[in-house]
C-alpha cells in the first residue's frame, strides 16, 4: 500500500477507473451478443437494426473513452454490420 498521500489518491482513482472500464467492456460485449442472438433467432429487420445501432453506439463510446483501441472498435462494428447485412438482404 502506498504511503504518500498523492499515491494513495492515485490508487483510489485507478480502482474507480478500472471498475468503470470493466463495466463499459461488459456492456459492449452484451450489446454485441444481443445482436448476434437476434440474428440467430431470426428477429425482424427493425428489431435487429435497433440492437445493431445500440451496439455500434456502445463500441464508439468505448473507443472515445479509451477502453478500446480505435481500430478494434471499427473492426468489431464492421464485422457486425456484415453479419446484419448478410442476414437481412433486401
Secondary structure, 3 states (H helix, E strand, C coil): CCCCHHHHHHHHHHHHHHHHHHHHHHHHHHHHHHHHHHHHHCCCHHHHHHHHHHHHHHHHHHHHCCCCCHHHHHHHHHHHHHHHHHHCCC
